Amino acid sequence: MVIKVNVPDELATQARARGLQPEAYAEEILVRHVDTRPPEVGHARTPEELRAWLDSVAQFSDKIPPLPDTFSREWIYQDHD
């Protein structure tokens, strides 16, 4: 990958102080700050972790009002003026 950037004077000064070209110094900074590990896909959760997550999702479910048997325009817009 090639990235073209305008190098600020401060970055160029820091690169020269380290004996590097600005491009090499910028690459070094990126390598240090970018996590190159692939994200964990399909991380298996323990039963305890799964239960804790489900409990957090359902935490306020008792506050959800019951739905009517049928949906009417009046019911949908009941809180609107």
N, C-alpha and C positions, 0 to 999 in steps of 0.2 A: 504494500500500500504506500502511496506517495501522498504526503500532506504538505502543501505549500502555505507558509504563514509569514507574516511580517514579524521579524524578530525585534522585540523592544530592546532599547539600549541596555537596560538593566540585565536582561537575559544574556545578551552578547558579552557584557562585562563579566558576569558570573562564569560564562563558558571560558573566556580567555583566562580568568584567574585559575581555572582548573586545567588549562592547557588543551582545551577542546574547541572544536568548531561549534558554532551555535546549533547547527543541525544535530550533531552528535550529542550535545548536552540536552537538547530538547527531547531527543529519543530516550536518553537515560532517565529523564524526569518522567516521561510517559510510562516507561517500563516499570519504574518504581511505584507508580500510582495506579496502574491498571491491573486489576485482578485477572490474570490470564487463565485461571482455573475454570473449566466448564462448570456451569451451574449444576447443582445436584438435581437430577431428574428422577422422579419416582421414589423419592426418599420414603422408605417405609416407616410409618409411624407406629409407635408402640400402642397397645390398647389403652394405656393410661393417657398418652398424648391425644389420641383420638377422642376419648371420653371428655377430656378437658376442653378440646376444641368444640365438640358438640354442645357441651354445657354452656360455653361462652356464646355460641350462636343462639341458643334457646333462652338466654338469661332473662330477657324481658318479654318472652312470648305471652305471658299472662296479661300483658298490657294491650295486646292486639285485639281490637274489637271484632266481634263475630261478623261474618259476612251474611248478607241477606240471601234468601233462597233464589231470588232473581235480581238482576241489576236493572235499575230504571235510570233514565236520564236525571230525574230528580235526586235519586240517591247518589249518583256520581258527582253532581254539582251541588250537593247539600251545603258545603262549606263556602261556596262562592256567592258573591253578591251579584 
